[in-house]
């Protein structure tokens, strides 16, 4: 008796996903790996925005103290 692996229902367009996420992909990531990468990219962008906001606040406070 042979056991067949189920074929994936949909093919992933890695080029479009790579463009959407803004990172380079190997091209053999599973859907679960892509979800993890998406979460990591989202956290990175949120962290970057928070740091930029904090730096803007620091500059604003420095300008108020000096002025």
C-alpha positions as CSV (number, residue, x, y, z in Angstrom):
1,X,0.0,0.0,0.0
2,X,1.4,3.4,-1.0
3,X,0.9,6.5,1.1
4,X,0.7,9.7,-1.0
5,X,1.5,13.1,0.2
6,X,-1.3,15.6,-0.3
7,X,-0.5,18.2,-2.9
8,X,-0.9,21.8,-1.8
9,X,-4.0,23.5,-3.0
10,X,-2.5,26.8,-3.9
11,X,0.9,27.8,-5.1
12,X,2.5,30.7,-3.3
13,X,3.7,33.6,-5.4
14,X,6.9,34.2,-3.6
15,X,7.8,37.3,-5.7
16,X,4.6,39.0,-4.6
17,X,4.9,38.0,-1.0
18,X,8.5,39.1,-0.9
19,X,7.5,42.5,-2.3
20,X,4.7,42.8,0.2
21,X,6.9,42.0,3.2
22,X,9.9,43.9,1.9
23,X,12.3,41.1,2.6
24,X,14.1,38.6,0.3
25,X,12.7,35.0,0.5
26,X,14.4,31.7,-0.3
27,X,11.4,30.6,-2.3
28,X,10.7,27.4,-0.3
29,X,9.1,28.8,2.8
30,X,6.0,27.1,4.1
31,X,2.8,29.1,4.8
32,X,3.5,28.9,8.6
33,X,7.0,30.3,8.1
34,X,5.6,33.1,6.0
35,X,3.2,34.0,8.8
36,X,6.1,34.1,11.3
37,X,8.2,36.3,8.9
38,X,5.2,38.6,8.5
39,X,4.8,38.9,12.3
40,X,8.6,39.6,12.7
41,X,8.5,42.3,10.0
42,X,5.5,43.9,11.6
43,X,7.2,44.0,15.0
44,X,10.4,45.4,13.5
45,X,8.5,48.2,11.8
46,X,6.5,49.0,15.0
47,X,9.8,49.1,16.9
48,X,11.4,51.3,14.3
49,X,8.4,53.7,14.4
50,X,8.5,53.9,18.2
51,X,12.2,54.7,18.2
52,X,11.7,57.4,15.6
53,X,8.9,58.9,17.7
54,X,11.0,58.8,20.9
55,X,13.9,60.5,19.1
56,X,11.5,63.2,17.8
57,X,10.2,63.8,21.4
58,X,13.8,64.0,22.7
59,X,14.6,66.6,20.0
60,X,11.5,68.6,20.8
61,X,12.3,68.6,24.6
62,X,15.9,69.6,23.8
63,X,14.6,72.5,21.6
64,X,12.3,73.7,24.4
65,X,15.0,73.6,27.0
66,X,17.5,75.5,24.9
67,X,15.0,78.0,23.6
